Amino acid sequence: MVGCSVTIPLDIVLIPGWGILGAAAASSLSYMASSVAITVFFVHDTKIPLRQVFVIRRGDVVPLRERLMASVAWLRER
C-alpha cells in the first residue's frame, strides 16, 4: 500500500518531465518509503530497538559464517 501510494503520484509528476529518469526516481523513492514503513512495523511488532535491527554484531555473523562454510563443503562434495 505504501509503495503504490508513493509510486503513482510520483510517476504522474516525474515521468512527463524526466522520462525514464523520472520513473527510476519514483521507483527508488517508493522503495525507500516501503522500507521505512516495513521497518516501523517490524520494530513496533517485535519491540526490538531500532539500533539492534541495523547494527551488525559478532553474534550475528558467526552463524552466517558457519552456514557459508557448510554450504561450500557441500558444494565441493558434488
N, C-alpha and C positions, 0 to 999 in steps of 0.2 A: 504494500500500500504506500509506504513512504517513497519507494523508488518511482512508482508511477506518478504520484502526486508532485514529484520534483521533475521527472523527465519530461512529461508532456508540456507543462508551461515553458520550460527551458527550451525544448525543441521549437515551440511556436515562436519564441523570442529570438533564439540564437541562429537557427538554421537559415532563415531568409537573408540575414546579413553576412553570416560567416560560412555558410555552406557546410561542407563536411567537417570543417574545424569546429563549427558551432555544435554539430551533432556529437562530436567527440567530447567537447567541453561539457555538454549537457549530460552525457553518459557518465563522465568522470565525477561530476558534481552529484549526480544521482547515486552513484556507488558510494561516495563519501557519506551522503545523508543516510543511506541504508545502513552503512557500517556503524555510524553513530547511534542510530535507533536500535540496532541489534545489541550493541554494547550496553546501552542504557537498560534495555530489557533484561539482558543477561545479569548485569550487576544487581538489578533490583530483585530478580527472582532467586538468584543464588546467594545473595548477601556477601559475595566475595568483594573485597575492596578493589577499586579500580586499579590501584598500583599493582596489586597482586595479579591482576589479569594480564597486564602488559610487561611486567618486569620478569625476565628470564632468570631463573636461579639454577644453581648447580643440580639440585634435586630434580629439576625438570629435564635437564639434558641427559643425565646418566641413563634413565630408562630408554630414551630415544637412541642413544649410542649403542646400548646392548641389543636393541631390536635391529638396528642397522647392521651390526656385526653378525647377528644371527642370519639376517637376510643375505648378506654377502657369502657367508659359509654355505647356505642353502643353494645359492646360485652356482657356486663353484662345484658342488656335488653333481650338478646337472650336466 
